[in-house]
Amino acid sequence: MAGGPSLMDSLFQRSLEDLIKGLRLHNLAAGTAAGTPESSTFLSKSIDEVRREIKSTDQQTKTTALQKLTYLHSLYAIDMSWAAFHAIELSSSTIFNSKRTGYLAASISFNSSTDVILLLTHQLRKDLNSGNPHEVSLALQTLSSICTPDLARDLTPELFTLLNSNKGFIKKKAIATVLRVFELYPDSVRVCFKRLVENLENADVGIVSAIVGVFCELANKEPRSYLPLAPEFYRILVDSRNNWVLIKVLKIFAKLVPLEPRLGKRVVEPICEHLRRTGAKSLAFECIRTIVCSLTQHELAVKLAAEKIREFLTEDDPNLKYLGLQALAAIAPKSLNAVVENKEVVIKSLSDEDVNIKFEALRLVMAMVSEDNVAEICRVLINYALKSDPEFCNEILGSILSTCSRNYYETIVDFDWYVSLLGEMARVPHCQKGEEIENQLVDIGMRVRDVRPEVVHVGRDLLIDPALLGNPFIHRILSAAAWVSGEYVEFCKNPFELMEALLQPRTNLLPPSVRAVYIQSAFKVLTFAAYFYFYPEEALAASISGVGESVHNGWCEQSSDSVSGQTVTFSEPDEGFNPRMLHQPQKDASGNDGKKMISDLEQVSSCSVKMGHFTKDCLVGMVNLVESTLRPMAGSHEVEIQDRVKNVLGLIELIRQEIHGCLVPKEEENDRGELKACEIVRVMHDAFSEELGPVSLSAQGRVPLPDGLELKENLSDLEAICGDFRIPVLSSFSLEKPRSLEKDVVTVSDQQNEEECEPSSESTSLLTEHRKRHGIYYLPSEKKEKVPNDYPPANDLSMQDKVNDEVDYLVKLTEKSLVPKKKPIAKPRPVVVKLDDGDRIHINETLPELKEDLISDAVQEVLLGSQAVASSSRTDKSDKSSNRRSRKETFRPLESNADSTTVEIAELGNKNSRRIKHRTHGKERSHRSSKKATGESDRSDRPNSSHPHGKHKSRQRADGMENVAAESPVIPDFLL
Amino acid sequence: MIHFVLLISRQGKVRLTKWYSPYPQKERTKVIRELSGLILPRGPKLCNFVEWRGFKVVYRRYASLYFCMCINQDDNELEILEIIHHYVEILDRYFGSVCELDLIFNFHKAYYILDELLIAGELQESSKKTVARHIAAQDSLVETAKEQASSLSNIIAEATK
């Protein structure tokens, strides 16, 4: 007898109460924060104690130790997996308290990875068969929370017996536990389902409640299988007066009715009856929810539900209000009237103190949006956004943006208004929706041709406001504004002002990527101005077709007004002159310009004459402004910026020469250089004025795969190669930058080739070397090889002298590089990537193509299968649905079960008959004709059915499909 | 179904946790932290539902204790509120005007009562009386066992004297 030490232990053991008191004391002493050193030492000390005590042979000591550990585990998240065996040991105790403690510890701490859990099987079985109902109840409770597939399999027979227990409360627990067992061991359904169904007719409300709860959960996952039980549920719906039961039954019907419309007609009346009579809000709400979700065809019911929702909304209880709004949101798509009737409440709820209610109200408001009221609603919402906290404000902005852009802006009629609304949103103080607004501005610019002047106008307003540059959240919007201004510069009323805005000093607050967009836009504006100068007639003609005259007047006025100012600056075309000087006169000019913007039509004709004379000065002014601002940035460490700055500077160089050429012998049109420079400007302008369209999502997929491109090759050794590639390149960049910069400035040639100018000559040589070594990873493109070859030697200093030749050469080059790949050049960076889907203009072309693909796929599938009888679309659909079902299904055997219920419920649970049935199904199926064979063959082609049980599954699935077809005629017999 | 039940004090201390869906220990701590942050700051006049990770958490405050239950999006929130109230009433009856301390020192009893009320995330017994009766019966079982044990230890104690 080892009673001695254990007795000592039990005498001096710290009880649970002592432990809790100790913990509280230490926590209080050490302040509120748990995990302070003092309390944690106490904790670890207690755990050590528990570790010692739990090994005791005395049941009482052990029980207390485990109890303490359970306490620490559940409230302090202390690991107790090491004590799993002790819990099992105690659960076999004859003392009820120890048993209870053991089971409690097990149910709280065990999980599927507890390895000793199998040792519990025997004890559970024993207790499930026990004569003491409380022991049975303990075992059931534990099983329900820690059930594993193995436990489920081993204990199914016991559960089956307990489903017929004559003790009500045991039966209830067994029923609830069966749900878990079904989930983990689907075969148990065959054994237990019949008893479950029988219990539906039980007189005891508690048992019916439990059983309905189980079916509610089951139906949640796969409702179709339970359609045959509809009559039983219907009886409960009509007879029961217990709210708990009714709520669950309603939930079941909410799932069943959409599958079988005739069911709706039957249940709608009792549901309305419950709704009218009940005083319990929970039941009333469940009725409402069932009606608005599943019974929307029944107008009277919907009307009644709407009435009740109204009652909910007028209550003071925030819970009811919230639920009312939710129900309203559910009803909105079907009966917008109900929402509109309660418009007042909804709008008021926008300023509710409860965030949930506010969000729900916002969702509802957005549901009410239509073509007619979108402007009004957005106005109201923006006002709310201005007043509310940042989070909700952004929620509002976000939902406006997503609602208005829905389905290619289908609700928007007046795009001018919408674009200006976007501009307004950018100015909402808390706005953090920069990215979305950016996308939409660019998107609308590209999709909606007519709105472009307004887009440019909005962009201008955003760009010229220096205050906005300080807010990092709207940098993305500014980026979009810069992009649209550059892309659609022909609509710009005042390019000088725009250029100034793009180059204003505060742009250094922008992140490099956005700044790069700014510079690129400046590039476009400059190109446009130069083009306007060199080809005034063409420019006029071109833009008159698209733009109103006022623009031209603006241009002309600008030029005439700014003469005085420009001449001043032009008189000293010194490299290092102060940009301020340049800014000043231009600002005046633009000020005047703004006022004179609307001028008479007569001027148009005279303008063109004037233009040739004056614009030169303007152009020179602009060129000087750009150069003086951008020159310092040529040394930027950001590649994107550096790149673009060099492009612009290259263009400036070119224009300079042109202008100089003009200055001396103006009439010598034959001058080769001049001609070529103009040519380049024209080519570039053409390139830039190339329309950019949105890119379809599937565009990439339609690009044919180039020959010899190995996509499926294993690239695991690529990393090593990249490693030895990257290091030299980086070093060459950092070291050589200043030198290569100067060279590149001279190299006019690369101004268009943004992509190609990246590898400097040094890195190019490295690249070629690398290419030699790892040739397989390179594309066999001729282009890439050609471009470096065509490059003028970077350090050719003589080039500047022989500009004319170079220019000649350049024209060739640009022709070569521009024509085949106009797109990449014409597309400035950030925007193109954001595009999605087809586009409004292309939609007709792209969508049918996609559809055709689907159909042809389906047709192919059918053809591959065998003699296709069914129409392609039908096979396609059924195939899809079966796939969907197969993925959702967790209770596969249930389906085969439902199969037999369909035939005859009484047969349920009878193992033998089912097996036979199953087999016959299998056989039948093999003789079955085309359609199913097709379905199966292509299913088995799919990767997810390559599962070991694939074949079995697909057979069952096929059976399931058959049920679907077979069920519909059967149900009415039950119902009617 | 109910995914888990949490009892959190106003100071953010956990008083009881019961998980009906599998959550690993790490996740549990995270969930508790997240929900305390979400629920505790909410004012008294707000609604009792919080949307969280695609679920709904229904909570109700009794004195300094928040009773929280997590349910599916389409479950009935009002029903859960009633269940919470039910549980509190049973506790109240059992302890005689229950307070936080009762639950702290009798955490296991709180579990046993909860187990009689809910099983596998479903309500199993809607009658307060029945639950009370079961708990009382179990307690009496414990008592008789204890008496036996204590008499036994008495015997041993006497024997070792």
Interface residues (C-beta under 8 A of the other chain):
Chain A: G3 G4 L7 S10 L16 E17 I20 R24 T32 A34 Q59 Q60 Q67 T70 Y71 S74 L75 A77 D79 I95 F96 N97 R100 T101 L104 S107 I108 N111 S112 N132 H134 S137 L140 Q141 S144 S145 F169 K172 K173 A176 T177 L179 R180 V205 G206 S209 A210 G213 V214 E217 N220 N242 W244 I247 K251 A254 K281 S282 F285 E286 R289 P318 N319 K321 Y322 L323 E353 D354 V355 N356 I357
Chain B: M1 Q11 K13 V14 R15 L16 T17 K18 W19 Y20 P22 P24 Q25 R28 T29 G43 K45 L46 C47 N48 F49 V50 E51 N72 D74 N76 E77 L78 E79 L81 E82 I104 F105 F107 H108 Y111 Y112 D115 I119 A120 E122 L123 Q124 E125 S126 S127 T130 H134 A137 Q138 L141 V142 A145 K146 Q148 A149 S153 I156 A157 T160
